[in-house]
């Protein structure tokens, strides 16, 4: 019984580590997407100012 529970515990630990790794990757991707979005908004605001409409 202990062996079975140990194997299940190891499997759960591996799954948890995989989930944490995936979470870190998604967080990094989200940060990069936010930075890209921020740059695009800044560029759009710059174009609006250059067009003479003021910042929006």
DOGUVEX-718797 format. One record per atom (N, C-alpha, C): residue number from 1; residue in three letters; chain; atom name; x, y, z. Coordinates in pm, 1 decimal, padded with zeros to 6 digits. Layout:
<rs>
{num->NUM, residuo->ala, cadena->A, atomo->CA, X->X, Y->Y, Z->Z} $
...
</rs>
This chain:
<rs>
{num->1, residuo->unk, cadena->A, atomo->N, X->00081.7, Y->-00119.5, Z->00000.0} $
{num->1, residuo->unk, cadena->A, atomo->CA, X->00000.0, Y->00000.0, Z->00000.0} $
{num->1, residuo->unk, cadena->A, atomo->C, X->00086.5, Y->00126.6, Z->00000.0} $
{num->2, residuo->unk, cadena->A, atomo->N, X->00194.0, Y->00122.9, Z->00079.6} $
{num->2, residuo->unk, cadena->A, atomo->CA, X->00283.7, Y->00238.5, Z->00084.2} $
{num->2, residuo->unk, cadena->A, atomo->C, X->00347.0, Y->00266.0, Z->-00051.9} $
{num->3, residuo->unk, cadena->A, atomo->N, X->00380.9, Y->00157.5, Z->-00121.6} $
{num->3, residuo->unk, cadena->A, atomo->CA, X->00442.2, Y->00173.0, Z->-00253.2} $
{num->3, residuo->unk, cadena->A, atomo->C, X->00345.4, Y->00241.7, Z->-00349.9} $
{num->4, residuo->unk, cadena->A, atomo->N, X->00222.1, Y->00198.9, Z->-00349.4} $
{num->4, residuo->unk, cadena->A, atomo->CA, X->00121.0, Y->00259.3, Z->-00437.2} $
{num->4, residuo->unk, cadena->A, atomo->C, X->00103.5, Y->00406.8, Z->-00402.9} $
{num->5, residuo->unk, cadena->A, atomo->N, X->00091.5, Y->00438.2, Z->-00275.1} $
{num->5, residuo->unk, cadena->A, atomo->CA, X->00074.4, Y->00577.4, Z->-00234.2} $
{num->5, residuo->unk, cadena->A, atomo->C, X->00197.8, Y->00661.0, Z->-00269.4} $
{num->6, residuo->unk, cadena->A, atomo->N, X->00315.0, Y->00601.5, Z->-00257.4} $
{num->6, residuo->unk, cadena->A, atomo->CA, X->00438.0, Y->00672.7, Z->-00294.1} $
{num->6, residuo->unk, cadena->A, atomo->C, X->00442.3, Y->00702.7, Z->-00442.8} $
{num->7, residuo->unk, cadena->A, atomo->N, X->00404.6, Y->00605.0, Z->-00523.1} $
{num->7, residuo->unk, cadena->A, atomo->CA, X->00401.7, Y->00624.7, Z->-00669.0} $
{num->7, residuo->unk, cadena->A, atomo->C, X->00300.9, Y->00733.1, Z->-00705.2} $
{num->8, residuo->unk, cadena->A, atomo->N, X->00185.0, Y->00730.1, Z->-00643.3} $
{num->8, residuo->unk, cadena->A, atomo->CA, X->00084.1, Y->00833.4, Z->-00669.4} $
{num->8, residuo->unk, cadena->A, atomo->C, X->00133.2, Y->00971.1, Z->-00626.3} $
{num->9, residuo->unk, cadena->A, atomo->N, X->00203.4, Y->00978.1, Z->-00513.4} $
{num->9, residuo->unk, cadena->A, atomo->CA, X->00256.9, Y->01105.6, Z->-00466.1} $
{num->9, residuo->unk, cadena->A, atomo->C, X->00360.3, Y->01160.6, Z->-00564.0} $
{num->10, residuo->unk, cadena->A, atomo->N, X->00448.3, Y->01074.6, Z->-00612.4} $
{num->10, residuo->unk, cadena->A, atomo->CA, X->00549.5, Y->01117.4, Z->-00709.2} $
{num->10, residuo->unk, cadena->A, atomo->C, X->00482.4, Y->01166.6, Z->-00837.1} $
{num->11, residuo->unk, cadena->A, atomo->N, X->00382.2, Y->01096.1, Z->-00882.0} $
{num->11, residuo->unk, cadena->A, atomo->CA, X->00309.8, Y->01137.9, Z->-01002.7} $
{num->11, residuo->unk, cadena->A, atomo->C, X->00244.5, Y->01274.3, Z->-00981.6} $
{num->12, residuo->unk, cadena->A, atomo->N, X->00185.8, Y->01295.9, Z->-00865.8} $
{num->12, residuo->unk, cadena->A, atomo->CA, X->00121.8, Y->01424.5, Z->-00837.5} $
{num->12, residuo->unk, cadena->A, atomo->C, X->00224.9, Y->01536.9, Z->-00831.0} $
{num->13, residuo->unk, cadena->A, atomo->N, X->00340.7, Y->01507.6, Z->-00774.6} $
{num->13, residuo->unk, cadena->A, atomo->CA, X->00447.2, Y->01608.4, Z->-00768.0} $
{num->13, residuo->unk, cadena->A, atomo->C, X->00493.7, Y->01644.6, Z->-00908.5} $
{num->14, residuo->unk, cadena->A, atomo->N, X->00510.6, Y->01544.6, Z->-00993.0} $
{num->14, residuo->unk, cadena->A, atomo->CA, X->00551.5, Y->01572.6, Z->-01131.8} $
{num->14, residuo->unk, cadena->A, atomo->C, X->00446.5, Y->01655.4, Z->-01204.7} $
{num->15, residuo->unk, cadena->A, atomo->N, X->00320.5, Y->01620.5, Z->-01186.9} $
{num->15, residuo->unk, cadena->A, atomo->CA, X->00213.2, Y->01698.8, Z->-01249.5} $
{num->15, residuo->unk, cadena->A, atomo->C, X->00211.2, Y->01842.0, Z->-01197.4} $
{num->16, residuo->unk, cadena->A, atomo->N, X->00231.7, Y->01858.1, Z->-01069.0} $
{num->16, residuo->unk, cadena->A, atomo->CA, X->00232.9, Y->01992.6, Z->-01009.7} $
{num->16, residuo->unk, cadena->A, atomo->C, X->00349.0, Y->02074.7, Z->-01065.3} $
{num->17, residuo->unk, cadena->A, atomo->N, X->00466.2, Y->02011.8, Z->-01077.6} $
{num->17, residuo->unk, cadena->A, atomo->CA, X->00581.0, Y->02084.0, Z->-01134.8} $
{num->17, residuo->unk, cadena->A, atomo->C, X->00555.0, Y->02123.6, Z->-01279.3} $
{num->18, residuo->unk, cadena->A, atomo->N, X->00493.1, Y->02034.3, Z->-01353.9} $
{num->18, residuo->unk, cadena->A, atomo->CA, X->00458.6, Y->02066.1, Z->-01492.9} $
{num->18, residuo->unk, cadena->A, atomo->C, X->00360.4, Y->02184.0, Z->-01497.4} $
{num->19, residuo->unk, cadena->A, atomo->N, X->00261.4, Y->02182.7, Z->-01411.0} $
{num->19, residuo->unk, cadena->A, atomo->CA, X->00164.8, Y->02293.0, Z->-01406.2} $
{num->19, residuo->unk, cadena->A, atomo->C, X->00232.5, Y->02424.5, Z->-01369.8} $
{num->20, residuo->unk, cadena->A, atomo->N, X->00325.3, Y->02421.2, Z->-01277.0} $
{num->20, residuo->unk, cadena->A, atomo->CA, X->00397.5, Y->02543.2, Z->-01238.9} $
{num->20, residuo->unk, cadena->A, atomo->C, X->00482.8, Y->02595.6, Z->-01354.2} $
{num->21, residuo->unk, cadena->A, atomo->N, X->00548.4, Y->02504.1, Z->-01425.3} $
{num->21, residuo->unk, cadena->A, atomo->CA, X->00629.3, Y->02545.2, Z->-01539.8} $
{num->21, residuo->unk, cadena->A, atomo->C, X->00541.0, Y->02609.0, Z->-01646.9} $
{num->22, residuo->unk, cadena->A, atomo->N, X->00427.8, Y->02545.9, Z->-01673.7} $
{num->22, residuo->unk, cadena->A, atomo->CA, X->00335.2, Y->02600.5, Z->-01773.9} $
{num->22, residuo->unk, cadena->A, atomo->C, X->00282.8, Y->02737.0, Z->-01730.3} $
{num->23, residuo->unk, cadena->A, atomo->N, X->00252.3, Y->02751.2, Z->-01603.5} $
{num->23, residuo->unk, cadena->A, atomo->CA, X->00204.9, Y->02878.3, Z->-01550.9} $
{num->23, residuo->unk, cadena->A, atomo->C, X->00309.9, Y->02987.9, Z->-01569.0} $
{num->24, residuo->unk, cadena->A, atomo->N, X->00436.0, Y->02954.5, Z->-01541.7} $
{num->24, residuo->unk, cadena->A, atomo->CA, X->00544.8, Y->03051.5, Z->-01560.5} $
{num->24, residuo->unk, cadena->A, atomo->C, X->00556.7, Y->03093.1, Z->-01706.6} $
{num->25, residuo->unk, cadena->A, atomo->N, X->00545.8, Y->02997.2, Z->-01797.3} $
{num->25, residuo->unk, cadena->A, atomo->CA, X->00554.0, Y->03029.2, Z->-01940.1} $
{num->25, residuo->unk, cadena->A, atomo->C, X->00438.6, Y->03119.8, Z->-01982.9} $
{num->26, residuo->unk, cadena->A, atomo->N, X->00318.5, Y->03088.3, Z->-01934.9} $
{num->26, residuo->unk, cadena->A, atomo->CA, X->00203.3, Y->03170.6, Z->-01970.4} $
{num->26, residuo->unk, cadena->A, atomo->C, X->00216.5, Y->03311.7, Z->-01913.6} $
{num->27, residuo->unk, cadena->A, atomo->N, X->00269.2, Y->03322.0, Z->-01794.1} $
{num->27, residuo->unk, cadena->A, atomo->CA, X->00288.0, Y->03453.2, Z->-01732.3} $
{num->27, residuo->unk, cadena->A, atomo->C, X->00388.8, Y->03534.5, Z->-01811.9} $
{num->28, residuo->unk, cadena->A, atomo->N, X->00498.0, Y->03469.6, Z->-01852.3} $
{num->28, residuo->unk, cadena->A, atomo->CA, X->00598.4, Y->03539.6, Z->-01932.6} $
{num->28, residuo->unk, cadena->A, atomo->C, X->00538.8, Y->03585.1, Z->-02065.2} $
{num->29, residuo->unk, cadena->A, atomo->N, X->00459.7, Y->03497.1, Z->-02130.2} $
{num->29, residuo->unk, cadena->A, atomo->CA, X->00394.3, Y->03534.2, Z->-02256.1} $
{num->29, residuo->unk, cadena->A, atomo->C, X->00297.6, Y->03649.7, Z->-02234.9} $
{num->30, residuo->unk, cadena->A, atomo->N, X->00226.4, Y->03648.6, Z->-02123.6} $
{num->30, residuo->unk, cadena->A, atomo->CA, X->00132.6, Y->03757.3, Z->-02094.7} $
{num->30, residuo->unk, cadena->A, atomo->C, X->00206.6, Y->03888.3, Z->-02075.3} $
{num->31, residuo->unk, cadena->A, atomo->N, X->00320.1, Y->03885.7, Z->-02006.8} $
{num->31, residuo->unk, cadena->A, atomo->CA, X->00400.0, Y->04007.0, Z->-01987.3} $
{num->31, residuo->unk, cadena->A, atomo->C, X->00451.2, Y->04060.7, Z->-02121.0} $
{num->32, residuo->unk, cadena->A, atomo->N, X->00496.7, Y->03970.3, Z->-02207.0} $
{num->32, residuo->unk, cadena->A, atomo->CA, X->00544.6, Y->04012.8, Z->-02338.3} $
{num->32, residuo->unk, cadena->A, atomo->C, X->00430.9, Y->04070.0, Z->-02422.2} $
{num->33, residuo->unk, cadena->A, atomo->N, X->00313.8, Y->04009.2, Z->-02416.3} $
{num->33, residuo->unk, cadena->A, atomo->CA, X->00198.1, Y->04059.3, Z->-02491.4} $
{num->33, residuo->unk, cadena->A, atomo->C, X->00157.4, Y->04197.0, Z->-02439.8} $
{num->34, residuo->unk, cadena->A, atomo->N, X->00161.4, Y->04215.9, Z->-02308.8} $
{num->34, residuo->unk, cadena->A, atomo->CA, X->00127.7, Y->04345.8, Z->-02252.0} $
{num->34, residuo->unk, cadena->A, atomo->C, X->00226.9, Y->04451.8, Z->-02298.2} $
{num->35, residuo->unk, cadena->A, atomo->N, X->00356.1, Y->04419.1, Z->-02299.6} $
{num->35, residuo->unk, cadena->A, atomo->CA, X->00457.7, Y->04514.6, Z->-02344.8} $
{num->35, residuo->unk, cadena->A, atomo->C, X->00437.7, Y->04550.1, Z->-02491.7} $
{num->36, residuo->unk, cadena->A, atomo->N, X->00406.4, Y->04450.5, Z->-02575.4} $
{num->36, residuo->unk, cadena->A, atomo->CA, X->00379.0, Y->04477.6, Z->-02717.4} $
{num->36, residuo->unk, cadena->A, atomo->C, X->00258.3, Y->04568.8, Z->-02731.2} $
{num->37, residuo->unk, cadena->A, atomo->N, X->00155.8, Y->04541.0, Z->-02655.0} $
{num->37, residuo->unk, cadena->A, atomo->CA, X->00034.3, Y->04621.6, Z->-02659.3} $
{num->37, residuo->unk, cadena->A, atomo->C, X->00063.0, Y->04764.7, Z->-02618.3} $
{num->38, residuo->unk, cadena->A, atomo->N, X->00140.6, Y->04779.7, Z->-02511.9} $
{num->38, residuo->unk, cadena->A, atomo->CA, X->00176.0, Y->04912.9, Z->-02462.4} $
{num->38, residuo->unk, cadena->A, atomo->C, X->00251.5, Y->04991.0, Z->-02569.9} $
{num->39, residuo->unk, cadena->A, atomo->N, X->00346.9, Y->04923.8, Z->-02638.3} $
{num->39, residuo->unk, cadena->A, atomo->CA, X->00421.8, Y->04990.8, Z->-02746.5} $
{num->39, residuo->unk, cadena->A, atomo->C, X->00328.4, Y->05031.9, Z->-02860.2} $
{num->40, residuo->unk, cadena->A, atomo->N, X->00231.6, Y->04946.8, Z->-02893.2} $
{num->40, residuo->unk, cadena->A, atomo->CA, X->00138.3, Y->04980.7, Z->-03001.1} $
{num->40, residuo->unk, cadena->A, atomo->C, X->00050.4, Y->05099.3, Z->-02962.9} $
{num->41, residuo->unk, cadena->A, atomo->N, X->00006.3, Y->05103.8, Z->-02838.8} $
{num->41, residuo->unk, cadena->A, atomo->CA, X->-00074.7, Y->05217.2, Z->-02793.2} $
{num->41, residuo->unk, cadena->A, atomo->C, X->00008.3, Y->05345.1, Z->-02796.7} $
{num->42, residuo->unk, cadena->A, atomo->N, X->00134.3, Y->05336.7, Z->-02752.1} $
{num->42, residuo->unk, cadena->A, atomo->CA, X->00221.9, Y->05454.1, Z->-02757.2} $
{num->42, residuo->unk, cadena->A, atomo->C, X->00243.3, Y->05500.5, Z->-02900.2} $
{num->43, residuo->unk, cadena->A, atomo->N, X->00262.6, Y->05406.4, Z->-02990.6} $
{num->43, residuo->unk, cadena->A, atomo->CA, X->00279.3, Y->05441.8, Z->-03131.2} $
{num->43, residuo->unk, cadena->A, atomo->C, X->00151.7, Y->05506.6, Z->-03185.6} $
{num->44, residuo->unk, cadena->A, atomo->N, X->00036.7, Y->05450.6, Z->-03152.6} $
{num->44, residuo->unk, cadena->A, atomo->CA, X->-00090.3, Y->05507.9, Z->-03199.0} $
{num->44, residuo->unk, cadena->A, atomo->C, X->-00108.1, Y->05649.7, Z->-03144.6} $
{num->45, residuo->unk, cadena->A, atomo->N, X->-00076.8, Y->05670.4, Z->-03015.9} $
{num->45, residuo->unk, cadena->A, atomo->CA, X->-00087.6, Y->05804.4, Z->-02958.6} $
{num->45, residuo->unk, cadena->A, atomo->C, X->00006.3, Y->05901.9, Z->-03027.8} $
{num->46, residuo->unk, cadena->A, atomo->N, X->00126.6, Y->05856.7, Z->-03061.6} $
{num->46, residuo->unk, cadena->A, atomo->CA, X->00222.0, Y->05941.5, Z->-03132.3} $
{num->46, residuo->unk, cadena->A, atomo->C, X->00168.0, Y->05978.1, Z->-03270.2} $
{num->47, residuo->unk, cadena->A, atomo->N, X->00109.9, Y->05882.6, Z->-03339.0} $
{num->47, residuo->unk, cadena->A, atomo->CA, X->00053.3, Y->05911.1, Z->-03471.6} $
{num->47, residuo->unk, cadena->A, atomo->C, X->-00063.9, Y->06009.0, Z->-03462.7} $
{num->48, residuo->unk, cadena->A, atomo->N, X->-00145.7, Y->05994.4, Z->-03359.6} $
{num->48, residuo->unk, cadena->A, atomo->CA, X->-00258.2, Y->06086.3, Z->-03340.2} $
{num->48, residuo->unk, cadena->A, atomo->C, X->-00206.2, Y->06228.2, Z->-03316.6} $
{num->49, residuo->unk, cadena->A, atomo->N, X->-00102.8, Y->06242.1, Z->-03232.5} $
{num->49, residuo->unk, cadena->A, atomo->CA, X->-00045.6, Y->06374.3, Z->-03206.8} $
{num->49, residuo->unk, cadena->A, atomo->C, X->00014.9, Y->06432.3, Z->-03334.8} $
{num->50, residuo->unk, cadena->A, atomo->N, X->00085.2, Y->06349.4, Z->-03410.9} $
{num->50, residuo->unk, cadena->A, atomo->CA, X->00146.8, Y->06397.6, Z->-03536.1} $
{num->50, residuo->unk, cadena->A, atomo->C, X->00040.7, Y->06439.2, Z->-03637.4} $
{num->51, residuo->unk, cadena->A, atomo->N, X->-00075.4, Y->06374.9, Z->-03631.1} $
{num->51, residuo->unk, cadena->A, atomo->CA, X->-00184.1, Y->06410.2, Z->-03723.9} $
{num->51, residuo->unk, cadena->A, atomo->C, X->-00253.2, Y->06538.7, Z->-03681.0} $
{num->52, residuo->unk, cadena->A, atomo->N, X->-00221.7, Y->06587.1, Z->-03559.7} $
{num->52, residuo->unk, cadena->A, atomo->CA, X->-00277.2, Y->06713.3, Z->-03515.3} $
{num->52, residuo->unk, cadena->A, atomo->C, X->-00407.9, Y->06699.6, Z->-03438.4} $
{num->53, residuo->unk, cadena->A, atomo->N, X->-00440.1, Y->06584.7, Z->-03390.7} $
{num->53, residuo->unk, cadena->A, atomo->CA, X->-00565.2, Y->06564.7, Z->-03316.7} $
{num->53, residuo->unk, cadena->A, atomo->C, X->-00547.9, Y->06567.2, Z->-03165.8} $
{num->54, residuo->unk, cadena->A, atomo->N, X->-00425.2, Y->06577.0, Z->-03117.0} $
{num->54, residuo->unk, cadena->A, atomo->CA, X->-00401.6, Y->06572.5, Z->-02974.1} $
{num->54, residuo->unk, cadena->A, atomo->C, X->-00405.4, Y->06429.5, Z->-02923.1} $
{num->55, residuo->unk, cadena->A, atomo->N, X->-00364.8, Y->06412.0, Z->-02797.5} $
{num->55, residuo->unk, cadena->A, atomo->CA, X->-00360.8, Y->06275.7, Z->-02743.0} $
{num->55, residuo->unk, cadena->A, atomo->C, X->-00499.1, Y->06227.1, Z->-02707.1} $
{num->56, residuo->unk, cadena->A, atomo->N, X->-00527.2, Y->06101.0, Z->-02734.9} $
{num->56, residuo->unk, cadena->A, atomo->CA, X->-00656.4, Y->06041.3, Z->-02705.1} $
{num->56, residuo->unk, cadena->A, atomo->C, X->-00639.8, Y->05928.0, Z->-02610.0} $
</rs>
